[in-house]
Amino acid sequence: MHEFSITMNVLNIVEENAMELNAEIVHEIEMDVGELSGVDYDALNFAMQHTKKSELLEHANLVINRIPAKARCKACKHEFDIKDYYTACPDCNHFDHDIIQGKELRVKAIKID
Amino acid sequence: MCDTCGCGQTNNPVTFNKPEEENEPVQHDHSHGQPHDHPHDHSHGNVIQIEQDVLSTNNLLAERNRGYLEAKNITTLNMVSSPGSGKTTLLEKTIQNLKKELQFFVIEGDQQTMNDANRIHATGAPVIQINTGNGCHLDADMINKAIKNLDVADNSILVIENVGNLVCPSLFDLGETYRIVIISVTEGDDKPIKYPTMFHTSDICIINKIDLLPYVDFNIEKAKEYALRVNHHLQFFELSAKSEEGMDKWYDWLKSQA
């Protein structure tokens, strides 16, 4: 359950930014989370429900943008969708590829008043 | 647009002020008392773009650790595995056999107990135990504090034995030179594709307990093939820390790092 410590990091980032902007309340936290980020969406949601206890954050909704994973084959440069690390290139059957999308784990935006 | 409360005005956020304050804005109450006869959006708030990586604090601190360790010419190994793969036994044997040639410092990570630190202490290597309580991994901040506490010597080898867990520690860079994932032949040979993130982020894979191969169904070639599918650049060592079979290659590699 590293999602709890991930959540603590998320809330620190949100709180820091919200306080800098003199926000009184955070309505929404928008995150980009890649399918290969190593974070489970449900666990992240669950952890968030149980950690946002401060007055500033307790009403904040978590919105997760799921970013599908894409790879570029190192052998033939073909770009393709992947769901895991061990899918071969559909064009040349090579396993060596770079993940070019899907490892995102970031706080994209917050909605505040 | 609602003139009563201002909602729907994108550039004019709702404000809350007490009546005695200057320029009295309307005290905001969503039970307006009078019914509205026009539709409007009641979602409030200004959207502020943040675009900040969630692990940025850990990653920055890990880079600080890395810089400090590189400057002191300390080779740092982050050992990760499931519980029970034999990390501590491997480390005990390694220190016992190489301590005349290499200087070892050890950071032990476990949820609880001093057991592993006591075992390493018995080998004579300086060691510090981090007990994470409920935590499932070590992070760069813990390592930063432990390094200061341990006073690691220049030109030495620092081994970090992470919390036994094949999932969570994979996301947390500690500032190590090499990440070493250990599997034992008593586990399934499909571990690399079941827990790919750890294998994807590791540099070296040690397959331990090979003395037990005749008694288990573990297919070592299959395990390596799976691991290479996930990470093409993995370097393998097949050994048994208990019988010491295959340990020479591991020792040679360690000596080449010093």
Interface residues (C-beta under 8 A of the other chain):
Chain A: M1 H2 S5 I6 N9 V10 N12 I13 V14 N17 L21 E24 H27 E28 E30 M31 L36 G38 V39 D84 Y85 Y86 A88 F95 D96 L105 R106 V107 K108 A109 I110 K111 I112 D113
Chain B: P13 V14 F16 S43 H44 G45 N46 V47 I48 Q49 I50 E51 Q52 D53 V54 L55 T57 N58 G135 C136 H137 D139 V167 C168 S170 L171 F172 I193 P196 T197 F199 H200 Y226 L228 R229 V230 N231 H232
